[in-house]
Amino acid sequence: MDEKTRDRVGRMEAALDRSIAATAALGRALDEMEALREEMTALFAYYGSAEWFADRELPLPPGIRAGVLSEDLVYDEITDLRGEAFRMLTLATEILRDRI
């Protein structure tokens, strides 16, 4: 095997290794997102609801985390999740259309 071929096979082997690792990591991330769907649905329904507005008016005990009662954190998560969903859809479409 000449040096050019050895280099090409080495690069492709490294690409395969990275692809296998990334596909496995993506699968784990998708499993986690699927497991969280029910919780996310409840969270996003709570945000802006009458209960959410009522909870925002209550005095908070010291030390309690209540970022969910802010306007920005949940909204930003909804926006970020939507953006990532479009990114996944675009990438999936390109993968299916172009190569697989």
Biopython code that builds the backbone (N, CA, C, O; Angstrom):
import numpy as np
from Bio.PDB.StructureBuilder import StructureBuilder

atoms = [
    (1, "MET", "N", (0.864, -1.169, 0.000)),
    (1, "MET", "CA", (0.000, 0.000, 0.000)),
    (1, "MET", "C", (0.911, 1.232, 0.000)),
    (1, "MET", "O", (1.804, 1.363, 0.837)),
    (2, "ASP", "N", (0.663, 2.134, -0.961)),
    (2, "ASP", "CA", (1.504, 3.330, -1.020)),
    (2, "ASP", "C", (1.081, 4.343, 0.042)),
    (2, "ASP", "O", (0.035, 4.197, 0.675)),
    (3, "GLU", "N", (1.897, 5.354, 0.222)),
    (3, "GLU", "CA", (1.670, 6.352, 1.284)),
    (3, "GLU", "C", (0.370, 7.129, 1.090)),
    (3, "GLU", "O", (-0.333, 7.417, 2.058)),
    (4, "LYS", "N", (0.056, 7.464, -0.146)),
    (4, "LYS", "CA", (-1.181, 8.205, -0.449)),
    (4, "LYS", "C", (-2.415, 7.373, -0.061)),
    (4, "LYS", "O", (-3.358, 7.889, 0.540)),
    (5, "THR", "N", (-2.395, 6.109, -0.405)),
    (5, "THR", "CA", (-3.510, 5.218, -0.063)),
    (5, "THR", "C", (-3.600, 5.033, 1.445)),
    (5, "THR", "O", (-4.689, 5.086, 2.017)),
    (6, "ARG", "N", (-2.460, 4.818, 2.085)),
    (6, "ARG", "CA", (-2.427, 4.655, 3.538)),
    (6, "ARG", "C", (-2.998, 5.890, 4.234)),
    (6, "ARG", "O", (-3.745, 5.773, 5.204)),
    (7, "ASP", "N", (-2.638, 7.079, 3.729)),
    (7, "ASP", "CA", (-3.140, 8.328, 4.306)),
    (7, "ASP", "C", (-4.655, 8.432, 4.132)),
    (7, "ASP", "O", (-5.372, 8.798, 5.064)),
    (8, "ARG", "N", (-5.134, 8.106, 2.923)),
    (8, "ARG", "CA", (-6.577, 8.166, 2.656)),
    (8, "ARG", "C", (-7.341, 7.194, 3.542)),
    (8, "ARG", "O", (-8.352, 7.567, 4.137)),
    (9, "VAL", "N", (-6.877, 5.958, 3.639)),
    (9, "VAL", "CA", (-7.535, 4.955, 4.486)),
    (9, "VAL", "C", (-7.499, 5.401, 5.943)),
    (9, "VAL", "O", (-8.480, 5.219, 6.664)),
    (10, "GLY", "N", (-6.398, 5.974, 6.384)),
    (10, "GLY", "CA", (-6.302, 6.475, 7.758)),
    (10, "GLY", "C", (-7.293, 7.596, 8.039)),
    (10, "GLY", "O", (-7.938, 7.624, 9.087)),
    (11, "ARG", "N", (-7.408, 8.527, 7.082)),
    (11, "ARG", "CA", (-8.381, 9.626, 7.242)),
    (11, "ARG", "C", (-9.808, 9.097, 7.285)),
    (11, "ARG", "O", (-10.617, 9.539, 8.100)),
    (12, "MET", "N", (-10.111, 8.154, 6.410)),
    (12, "MET", "CA", (-11.469, 7.597, 6.368)),
    (12, "MET", "C", (-11.760, 6.771, 7.617)),
    (12, "MET", "O", (-12.890, 6.773, 8.106)),
    (13, "GLU", "N", (-10.773, 6.077, 8.133)),
    (13, "GLU", "CA", (-10.943, 5.316, 9.374)),
    (13, "GLU", "C", (-11.229, 6.266, 10.533)),
    (13, "GLU", "O", (-12.093, 5.990, 11.366)),
    (14, "ALA", "N", (-10.507, 7.381, 10.587)),
    (14, "ALA", "CA", (-10.742, 8.382, 11.636)),
    (14, "ALA", "C", (-12.140, 8.986, 11.487)),
    (14, "ALA", "O", (-12.831, 9.219, 12.478)),
    (15, "ALA", "N", (-12.549, 9.238, 10.238)),
    (15, "ALA", "CA", (-13.895, 9.765, 10.002)),
    (15, "ALA", "C", (-14.951, 8.770, 10.467)),
    (15, "ALA", "O", (-15.953, 9.158, 11.067)),
    (16, "LEU", "N", (-14.727, 7.484, 10.189)),
    (16, "LEU", "CA", (-15.657, 6.445, 10.642)),
    (16, "LEU", "C", (-15.737, 6.419, 12.158)),
    (16, "LEU", "O", (-16.829, 6.345, 12.720)),
    (17, "ASP", "N", (-14.598, 6.478, 12.820)),
    (17, "ASP", "CA", (-14.589, 6.476, 14.286)),
    (17, "ASP", "C", (-15.372, 7.662, 14.838)),
    (17, "ASP", "O", (-16.164, 7.504, 15.768)),
    (18, "ARG", "N", (-15.155, 8.860, 14.267)),
    (18, "ARG", "CA", (-15.876, 10.057, 14.737)),
    (18, "ARG", "C", (-17.375, 9.936, 14.459)),
    (18, "ARG", "O", (-18.201, 10.333, 15.281)),
    (19, "SER", "N", (-17.714, 9.389, 13.299)),
    (19, "SER", "CA", (-19.122, 9.225, 12.945)),
    (19, "SER", "C", (-19.823, 8.252, 13.891)),
    (19, "SER", "O", (-20.937, 8.514, 14.344)),
    (20, "ILE", "N", (-19.171, 7.135, 14.185)),
    (20, "ILE", "CA", (-19.747, 6.157, 15.114)),
    (20, "ILE", "C", (-19.962, 6.787, 16.484)),
    (20, "ILE", "O", (-21.023, 6.615, 17.084)),
    (21, "ALA", "N", (-18.971, 7.511, 16.981)),
    (21, "ALA", "CA", (-19.087, 8.156, 18.300)),
    (21, "ALA", "C", (-20.185, 9.215, 18.296)),
    (21, "ALA", "O", (-20.969, 9.299, 19.242)),
    (22, "ALA", "N", (-20.246, 10.025, 17.238)),
    (22, "ALA", "CA", (-21.257, 11.086, 17.170)),
    (22, "ALA", "C", (-22.661, 10.502, 17.046)),
    (22, "ALA", "O", (-23.600, 11.009, 17.660)),
    (23, "THR", "N", (-22.811, 9.440, 16.257)),
    (23, "THR", "CA", (-24.122, 8.802, 16.112)),
    (23, "THR", "C", (-24.586, 8.226, 17.449)),
    (23, "THR", "O", (-25.757, 8.349, 17.808)),
    (24, "ALA", "N", (-23.673, 7.603, 18.179)),
    (24, "ALA", "CA", (-24.023, 7.054, 19.495)),
    (24, "ALA", "C", (-24.406, 8.183, 20.458)),
    (24, "ALA", "O", (-25.381, 8.055, 21.198)),
    (25, "ALA", "N", (-23.651, 9.282, 20.454)),
    (25, "ALA", "CA", (-23.950, 10.415, 21.332)),
    (25, "ALA", "C", (-25.294, 11.042, 20.959)),
    (25, "ALA", "O", (-26.070, 11.424, 21.835)),
    (26, "LEU", "N", (-25.565, 11.144, 19.660)),
    (26, "LEU", "CA", (-26.849, 11.675, 19.209)),
    (26, "LEU", "C", (-27.990, 10.775, 19.666)),
    (26, "LEU", "O", (-29.028, 11.265, 20.112)),
    (27, "GLY", "N", (-27.807, 9.480, 19.559)),
    (27, "GLY", "CA", (-28.835, 8.543, 20.024)),
    (27, "GLY", "C", (-29.125, 8.703, 21.498)),
    (27, "GLY", "O", (-30.282, 8.686, 21.916)),
    (28, "ARG", "N", (-28.065, 8.863, 22.296)),
    (28, "ARG", "CA", (-28.261, 9.070, 23.744)),
    (28, "ARG", "C", (-28.990, 10.382, 24.008)),
    (28, "ARG", "O", (-29.883, 10.440, 24.854)),
    (29, "ALA", "N", (-28.612, 11.435, 23.285)),
    (29, "ALA", "CA", (-29.267, 12.735, 23.463)),
    (29, "ALA", "C", (-30.746, 12.660, 23.058)),
    (29, "ALA", "O", (-31.608, 13.220, 23.736)),
    (30, "LEU", "N", (-31.029, 11.974, 21.963)),
    (30, "LEU", "CA", (-32.424, 11.829, 21.531)),
    (30, "LEU", "C", (-33.223, 10.996, 22.527)),
    (30, "LEU", "O", (-34.388, 11.291, 22.790)),
    (31, "ASP", "N", (-32.601, 9.953, 23.082)),
    (31, "ASP", "CA", (-33.274, 9.168, 24.119)),
    (31, "ASP", "C", (-33.644, 10.059, 25.305)),
    (31, "ASP", "O", (-34.749, 9.971, 25.840)),
    (32, "GLU", "N", (-32.710, 10.913, 25.705)),
    (32, "GLU", "CA", (-32.953, 11.814, 26.841)),
    (32, "GLU", "C", (-34.069, 12.797, 26.520)),
    (32, "GLU", "O", (-34.934, 13.049, 27.358)),
    (33, "MET", "N", (-34.057, 13.354, 25.313)),
    (33, "MET", "CA", (-35.114, 14.302, 24.934)),
    (33, "MET", "C", (-36.471, 13.609, 24.878)),
    (33, "MET", "O", (-37.476, 14.173, 25.311)),
    (34, "GLU", "N", (-36.503, 12.396, 24.348)),
    (34, "GLU", "CA", (-37.769, 11.657, 24.299)),
    (34, "GLU", "C", (-38.292, 11.388, 25.700)),
    (34, "GLU", "O", (-39.494, 11.484, 25.946)),
    (35, "ALA", "N", (-37.396, 11.053, 26.620)),
    (35, "ALA", "CA", (-37.801, 10.783, 28.001)),
    (35, "ALA", "C", (-38.307, 12.048, 28.691)),
    (35, "ALA", "O", (-39.112, 11.968, 29.618)),
    (36, "LEU", "N", (-37.845, 13.202, 28.250)),
    (36, "LEU", "CA", (-38.247, 14.473, 28.870)),
    (36, "LEU", "C", (-39.482, 15.109, 28.239)),
    (36, "LEU", "O", (-39.977, 16.118, 28.742)),
    (37, "ARG", "N", (-39.980, 14.544, 27.163)),
    (37, "ARG", "CA", (-41.079, 15.194, 26.428)),
    (37, "ARG", "C", (-42.277, 15.494, 27.303)),
    (37, "ARG", "O", (-42.832, 16.590, 27.230)),
    (38, "GLU", "N", (-42.684, 14.554, 28.123)),
    (38, "GLU", "CA", (-43.858, 14.775, 28.979)),
    (38, "GLU", "C", (-43.606, 15.932, 29.948)),
    (38, "GLU", "O", (-44.466, 16.790, 30.141)),
    (39, "GLU", "N", (-42.415, 15.944, 30.554)),
    (39, "GLU", "CA", (-42.064, 17.029, 31.476)),
    (39, "GLU", "C", (-42.000, 18.374, 30.753)),
    (39, "GLU", "O", (-42.485, 19.385, 31.262)),
    (40, "MET", "N", (-41.402, 18.378, 29.573)),
    (40, "MET", "CA", (-41.302, 19.628, 28.813)),
    (40, "MET", "C", (-42.683, 20.132, 28.412)),
    (40, "MET", "O", (-42.947, 21.334, 28.467)),
    (41, "THR", "N", (-43.553, 19.232, 28.016)),
    (41, "THR", "CA", (-44.913, 19.620, 27.653)),
    (41, "THR", "C", (-45.612, 20.267, 28.841)),
    (41, "THR", "O", (-46.275, 21.294, 28.696)),
    (42, "ALA", "N", (-45.463, 19.662, 30.017)),
    (42, "ALA", "CA", (-46.073, 20.226, 31.226)),
    (42, "ALA", "C", (-45.455, 21.585, 31.560)),
    (42, "ALA", "O", (-46.174, 22.523, 31.904)),
    (43, "LEU", "N", (-44.138, 21.693, 31.463)),
    (43, "LEU", "CA", (-43.451, 22.954, 31.746)),
    (43, "LEU", "C", (-43.918, 24.054, 30.813)),
    (43, "LEU", "O", (-44.234, 25.157, 31.258)),
    (44, "PHE", "N", (-43.963, 23.758, 29.520)),
    (44, "PHE", "CA", (-44.325, 24.783, 28.542)),
    (44, "PHE", "C", (-45.802, 25.169, 28.665)),
    (44, "PHE", "O", (-46.167, 26.304, 28.360)),
    (45, "ALA", "N", (-46.650, 24.242, 29.107)),
    (45, "ALA", "CA", (-48.057, 24.572, 29.352)),
    (45, "ALA", "C", (-48.194, 25.429, 30.613)),
    (45, "ALA", "O", (-49.046, 26.315, 30.674)),
    (46, "TYR", "N", (-47.364, 25.166, 31.606)),
    (46, "TYR", "CA", (-47.376, 25.928, 32.866)),
    (46, "TYR", "C", (-46.954, 27.371, 32.625)),
    (46, "TYR", "O", (-47.543, 28.298, 33.180)),
    (47, "TYR", "N", (-45.929, 27.558, 31.792)),
    (47, "TYR", "CA", (-45.396, 28.886, 31.505)),
    (47, "TYR", "C", (-46.480, 29.770, 30.886)),
    (47, "TYR", "O", (-47.021, 29.452, 29.828)),
    (48, "GLY", "N", (-46.785, 30.865, 31.547)),
    (48, "GLY", "CA", (-47.797, 31.795, 31.053)),
    (48, "GLY", "C", (-49.218, 31.437, 31.443)),
    (48, "GLY", "O", (-50.153, 32.160, 31.099)),
    (49, "SER", "N", (-49.401, 30.317, 32.165)),
    (49, "SER", "CA", (-50.749, 29.916, 32.582)),
    (49, "SER", "C", (-51.205, 30.756, 33.780)),
    (49, "SER", "O", (-50.425, 31.519, 34.349)),
    (50, "ALA", "N", (-52.462, 30.603, 34.147)),
    (50, "ALA", "CA", (-52.992, 31.306, 35.322)),
    (50, "ALA", "C", (-52.231, 30.876, 36.577)),
    (50, "ALA", "O", (-51.950, 31.699, 37.448)),
    (51, "GLU", "N", (-51.899, 29.591, 36.668)),
    (51, "GLU", "CA", (-51.117, 29.102, 37.819)),
    (51, "GLU", "C", (-49.740, 29.756, 37.871)),
    (51, "GLU", "O", (-49.272, 30.138, 38.943)),
    (52, "TRP", "N", (-49.102, 29.884, 36.734)),
    (52, "TRP", "CA", (-47.782, 30.501, 36.664)),
    (52, "TRP", "C", (-47.846, 31.949, 37.140)),
    (52, "TRP", "O", (-47.006, 32.387, 37.926)),
    (53, "PHE", "N", (-48.844, 32.690, 36.661)),
    (53, "PHE", "CA", (-48.997, 34.083, 37.091)),
    (53, "PHE", "C", (-49.270, 34.160, 38.593)),
    (53, "PHE", "O", (-48.732, 35.031, 39.276)),
    (54, "ALA", "N", (-50.099, 33.258, 39.108)),
    (54, "ALA", "CA", (-50.386, 33.245, 40.548)),
    (54, "ALA", "C", (-49.129, 32.897, 41.342)),
    (54, "ALA", "O", (-48.860, 33.511, 42.375)),
    (55, "ASP", "N", (-48.366, 31.929, 40.874)),
    (55, "ASP", "CA", (-47.141, 31.527, 41.572)),
    (55, "ASP", "C", (-46.105, 32.640, 41.590)),
    (55, "ASP", "O", (-45.317, 32.741, 42.530)),
    (56, "ARG", "N", (-46.103, 33.463, 40.574)),
    (56, "ARG", "CA", (-45.155, 34.586, 40.524)),
    (56, "ARG", "C", (-45.448, 35.624, 41.600)),
    (56, "ARG", "O", (-44.555, 36.363, 42.014)),
    (57, "GLU", "N", (-46.679, 35.678, 42.047)),
    (57, "GLU", "CA", (-47.068, 36.664, 43.060)),
    (57, "GLU", "C", (-46.751, 36.207, 44.485)),
    (57, "GLU", "O", (-46.741, 37.029, 45.402)),
    (58, "LEU", "N", (-46.497, 34.944, 44.682)),
    (58, "LEU", "CA", (-46.237, 34.409, 46.025)),
    (58, "LEU", "C", (-44.839, 34.782, 46.498)),
    (58, "LEU", "O", (-43.902, 34.820, 45.701)),
    (59, "PRO", "N", (-44.692, 35.059, 47.793)),
    (59, "PRO", "CA", (-43.344, 35.301, 48.315)),
    (59, "PRO", "C", (-42.557, 33.978, 48.308)),
    (59, "PRO", "O", (-43.086, 32.928, 48.674)),
    (60, "LEU", "N", (-41.327, 34.048, 47.900)),
    (60, "LEU", "CA", (-40.497, 32.846, 47.819)),
    (60, "LEU", "C", (-39.667, 32.703, 49.084)),
    (60, "LEU", "O", (-39.068, 33.672, 49.550)),
    (61, "PRO", "N", (-39.628, 31.499, 49.643)),
    (61, "PRO", "CA", (-38.759, 31.268, 50.792)),
    (61, "PRO", "C", (-37.296, 31.435, 50.381)),
    (61, "PRO", "O", (-36.946, 31.199, 49.224)),
    (62, "PRO", "N", (-36.452, 31.837, 51.311)),
    (62, "PRO", "CA", (-35.033, 31.989, 50.977)),
    (62, "PRO", "C", (-34.443, 30.672, 50.476)),
    (62, "PRO", "O", (-34.748, 29.597, 50.994)),
    (63, "GLY", "N", (-33.603, 30.781, 49.469)),
    (63, "GLY", "CA", (-32.889, 29.617, 48.965)),
    (63, "GLY", "C", (-33.626, 28.784, 47.940)),
    (63, "GLY", "O", (-33.045, 27.848, 47.391)),
    (64, "ILE", "N", (-34.882, 29.087, 47.661)),
    (64, "ILE", "CA", (-35.619, 28.292, 46.676)),
    (64, "ILE", "C", (-35.260, 28.765, 45.269)),
    (64, "ILE", "O", (-35.221, 29.964, 44.994)),
    (65, "ARG", "N", (-35.005, 27.822, 44.404)),
    (65, "ARG", "CA", (-34.755, 28.146, 43.004)),
    (65, "ARG", "C", (-36.096, 28.307, 42.309)),
    (65, "ARG", "O", (-36.971, 27.450, 42.426)),
    (66, "ALA", "N", (-36.254, 29.404, 41.588)),
    (66, "ALA", "CA", (-37.531, 29.653, 40.923)),
    (66, "ALA", "C", (-37.331, 30.339, 39.570)),
    (66, "ALA", "O", (-38.090, 31.232, 39.192)),
    (67, "GLY", "N", (-36.300, 29.907, 38.856)),
    (67, "GLY", "CA", (-36.080, 30.461, 37.524)),
    (67, "GLY", "C", (-37.259, 30.240, 36.599)),
    (67, "GLY", "O", (-37.461, 30.993, 35.646)),
    (68, "VAL", "N", (-38.034, 29.212, 36.879)),
    (68, "VAL", "CA", (-39.212, 28.905, 36.075)),
    (68, "VAL", "C", (-40.252, 30.030, 36.156)),
    (68, "VAL", "O", (-41.124, 30.143, 35.295)),
    (69, "LEU", "N", (-40.149, 30.850, 37.195)),
    (69, "LEU", "CA", (-41.097, 31.956, 37.341)),
    (69, "LEU", "C", (-40.626, 33.227, 36.635)),
    (69, "LEU", "O", (-41.357, 34.216, 36.568)),
    (70, "SER", "N", (-39.410, 33.194, 36.112)),
    (70, "SER", "CA", (-38.946, 34.348, 35.342)),
    (70, "SER", "C", (-39.568, 34.280, 33.952)),
    (70, "SER", "O", (-40.017, 33.220, 33.514)),
    (71, "GLU", "N", (-39.590, 35.381, 33.288)),
    (71, "GLU", "CA", (-40.126, 35.366, 31.930)),
    (71, "GLU", "C", (-39.102, 34.851, 30.932)),
    (71, "GLU", "O", (-39.468, 34.243, 29.926)),
    (72, "ASP", "N", (-37.844, 35.084, 31.196)),
    (72, "ASP", "CA", (-36.822, 34.818, 30.186)),
    (72, "ASP", "C", (-36.368, 33.364, 30.106)),
    (72, "ASP", "O", (-36.207, 32.840, 29.004)),
    (73, "LEU", "N", (-36.159, 32.698, 31.235)),
    (73, "LEU", "CA", (-35.549, 31.369, 31.196)),
    (73, "LEU", "C", (-36.391, 30.345, 30.438)),
    (73, "LEU", "O", (-35.863, 29.625, 29.590)),
    (74, "VAL", "N", (-37.657, 30.270, 30.720)),
    (74, "VAL", "CA", (-38.511, 29.287, 30.037)),
    (74, "VAL", "C", (-38.697, 29.687, 28.580)),
    (74, "VAL", "O", (-38.648, 28.838, 27.690)),
    (75, "TYR", "N", (-38.910, 30.975, 28.332)),
    (75, "TYR", "CA", (-39.055, 31.438, 26.952)),
    (75, "TYR", "C", (-37.798, 31.112, 26.144)),
    (75, "TYR", "O", (-37.885, 30.617, 25.020)),
    (76, "ASP", "N", (-36.635, 31.393, 26.725)),
    (76, "ASP", "CA", (-35.382, 31.097, 26.042)),
    (76, "ASP", "C", (-35.242, 29.599, 25.766)),
    (76, "ASP", "O", (-34.760, 29.205, 24.704)),
    (77, "GLU", "N", (-35.663, 28.766, 26.721)),
    (77, "GLU", "CA", (-35.590, 27.313, 26.506)),
    (77, "GLU", "C", (-36.524, 26.886, 25.380)),
    (77, "GLU", "O", (-36.150, 26.058, 24.550)),
    (78, "ILE", "N", (-37.713, 27.430, 25.344)),
    (78, "ILE", "CA", (-38.651, 27.106, 24.262)),
    (78, "ILE", "C", (-38.037, 27.499, 22.918)),
    (78, "ILE", "O", (-38.079, 26.726, 21.961)),
    (79, "THR", "N", (-37.476, 28.688, 22.851)),
    (79, "THR", "CA", (-36.866, 29.181, 21.621)),
    (79, "THR", "C", (-35.657, 28.347, 21.226)),
    (79, "THR", "O", (-35.497, 27.992, 20.058)),
    (80, "ASP", "N", (-34.799, 28.031, 22.209)),
    (80, "ASP", "CA", (-33.620, 27.209, 21.925)),
    (80, "ASP", "C", (-34.014, 25.815, 21.448)),
    (80, "ASP", "O", (-33.438, 25.298, 20.490)),
    (81, "LEU", "N", (-34.986, 25.213, 22.108)),
    (81, "LEU", "CA", (-35.428, 23.869, 21.730)),
    (81, "LEU", "C", (-36.000, 23.873, 20.320)),
    (81, "LEU", "O", (-35.724, 22.973, 19.527)),
    (82, "ARG", "N", (-36.785, 24.874, 20.017)),
    (82, "ARG", "CA", (-37.356, 24.996, 18.672)),
    (82, "ARG", "C", (-36.247, 25.141, 17.629)),
    (82, "ARG", "O", (-36.296, 24.513, 16.571)),
    (83, "GLY", "N", (-35.262, 25.958, 17.929)),
    (83, "GLY", "CA", (-34.141, 26.134, 17.010)),
    (83, "GLY", "C", (-33.381, 24.843, 16.783)),
    (83, "GLY", "O", (-33.016, 24.522, 15.652)),
    (84, "GLU", "N", (-33.142, 24.096, 17.861)),
    (84, "GLU", "CA", (-32.440, 22.816, 17.728)),
    (84, "GLU", "C", (-33.288, 21.799, 16.964)),
    (84, "GLU", "O", (-32.756, 20.982, 16.212)),
    (85, "ALA", "N", (-34.599, 21.850, 17.157)),
    (85, "ALA", "CA", (-35.482, 20.940, 16.424)),
    (85, "ALA", "C", (-35.413, 21.226, 14.922)),
    (85, "ALA", "O", (-35.352, 20.296, 14.117)),
    (86, "PHE", "N", (-35.424, 22.503, 14.543)),
    (86, "PHE", "CA", (-35.285, 22.847, 13.125)),
    (86, "PHE", "C", (-33.915, 22.428, 12.598)),
    (86, "PHE", "O", (-33.791, 21.966, 11.463)),
    (87, "ARG", "N", (-32.889, 22.593, 13.431)),
    (87, "ARG", "CA", (-31.537, 22.182, 13.044)),
    (87, "ARG", "C", (-31.491, 20.663, 12.813)),
    (87, "ARG", "O", (-30.899, 20.203, 11.836)),
    (88, "MET", "N", (-32.117, 19.883, 13.715)),
    (88, "MET", "CA", (-32.162, 18.425, 13.546)),
    (88, "MET", "C", (-32.917, 18.050, 12.274)),
    (88, "MET", "O", (-32.498, 17.162, 11.531)),
    (89, "LEU", "N", (-34.029, 18.733, 12.034)),
    (89, "LEU", "CA", (-34.837, 18.448, 10.847)),
    (89, "LEU", "C", (-34.052, 18.744, 9.572)),
    (89, "LEU", "O", (-34.083, 17.959, 8.624)),
    (90, "THR", "N", (-33.357, 19.864, 9.550)),
    (90, "THR", "CA", (-32.553, 20.228, 8.390)),
    (90, "THR", "C", (-31.437, 19.215, 8.154)),
    (90, "THR", "O", (-31.231, 18.758, 7.029)),
    (91, "LEU", "N", (-30.718, 18.867, 9.225)),
    (91, "LEU", "CA", (-29.629, 17.908, 9.098)),
    (91, "LEU", "C", (-30.149, 16.533, 8.676)),
    (91, "LEU", "O", (-29.565, 15.881, 7.811)),
    (92, "ALA", "N", (-31.243, 16.103, 9.287)),
    (92, "ALA", "CA", (-31.809, 14.796, 8.940)),
    (92, "ALA", "C", (-32.228, 14.768, 7.472)),
    (92, "ALA", "O", (-32.005, 13.777, 6.776)),
    (93, "THR", "N", (-32.832, 15.852, 7.007)),
    (93, "THR", "CA", (-33.255, 15.925, 5.609)),
    (93, "THR", "C", (-32.048, 15.859, 4.675)),
    (93, "THR", "O", (-32.078, 15.167, 3.657)),
    (94, "GLU", "N", (-30.984, 16.586, 5.032)),
    (94, "GLU", "CA", (-29.776, 16.563, 4.200)),
    (94, "GLU", "C", (-29.143, 15.174, 4.178)),
    (94, "GLU", "O", (-28.719, 14.700, 3.124)),
    (95, "ILE", "N", (-29.080, 14.525, 5.335)),
    (95, "ILE", "CA", (-28.503, 13.174, 5.403)),
    (95, "ILE", "C", (-29.298, 12.207, 4.534)),
    (95, "ILE", "O", (-28.723, 11.444, 3.758)),
    (96, "LEU", "N", (-30.610, 12.240, 4.664)),
    (96, "LEU", "CA", (-31.447, 11.314, 3.915)),
    (96, "LEU", "C", (-31.445, 11.629, 2.420)),
    (96, "LEU", "O", (-31.463, 10.720, 1.590)),
    (97, "ARG", "N", (-31.422, 12.904, 2.082)),
    (97, "ARG", "CA", (-31.454, 13.298, 0.668)),
    (97, "ARG", "C", (-30.126, 13.042, -0.037)),
    (97, "ARG", "O", (-30.105, 12.595, -1.184)),
    (98, "ASP", "N", (-29.032, 13.321, 0.642)),
    (98, "ASP", "CA", (-27.738, 13.339, -0.028)),
    (98, "ASP", "C", (-26.994, 12.001, -0.044)),
    (98, "ASP", "O", (-26.284, 11.703, -1.005)),
    (99, "ARG", "N", (-27.148, 11.199, 0.999)),
    (99, "ARG", "CA", (-26.272, 10.046, 1.060)),
    (99, "ARG", "C", (-26.936, 8.738, 1.458)),
    (99, "ARG", "O", (-26.501, 7.676, 1.012)),
    (100, "ILE", "N", (-27.924, 8.778, 2.242)),
    (100, "ILE", "CA", (-28.419, 7.528, 2.814)),
    (100, "ILE", "C", (-29.838, 7.268, 2.341)),
    (100, "ILE", "O", (-30.437, 6.259, 2.713)),
]
sb = StructureBuilder()
sb.init_structure("model")
sb.init_model(0)
sb.init_chain("A")
sb.init_seg("    ")
for serial, (resi, resn, name, xyz) in enumerate(atoms, 1):
    if name == "N":
        sb.init_residue(resn, " ", resi, " ")
    sb.init_atom(name, np.array(xyz, "f"), 0.0, 1.0, " ", f" {name:<3s}", serial, name[0])
structure = sb.get_structure()
